[in-house]
Amino acid sequence: MTGLIRKSIQALGETSYVRSAIESQADLSQFRDKPTPIIFTGIFAMAFSYVIGWPVIAVLGFLSVKLDNPWLVAVGGPFAYGMSHLVFLLGMYLAGTYYSLIFMRWLTRITMEPLLVWANK
């Protein structure tokens, strides 16, 4: 079993993505750069999605009970929840791609370097 794990780690280490992350010594230094307005917009959209998620559903539930109209939360709840997901995805699209790629390259490097040392013993 250990031999299979070692071979799998070695195979992953031979992929171009892992090799380039290790060779370039991928780090998080790009997080020091000033974010662009698009990234700020994306972060705002992700934060705003939390406001239109559960808090809006809670208010709709309260109003539904207060006004004795269950359809308010039955229709408005899923709509608000769906909208919060769409707004969050928009925010991830605007801001998340840039930072996610930087983070994933760094994470790949710091994970695979010790694993490759262990697999090549």
Helices and strands as residue ranges (DSSP letters): H 2-13, H 16-23, G 29-32, H 37-51, H 54-66, H 70-91, I 92-96, H 97-119
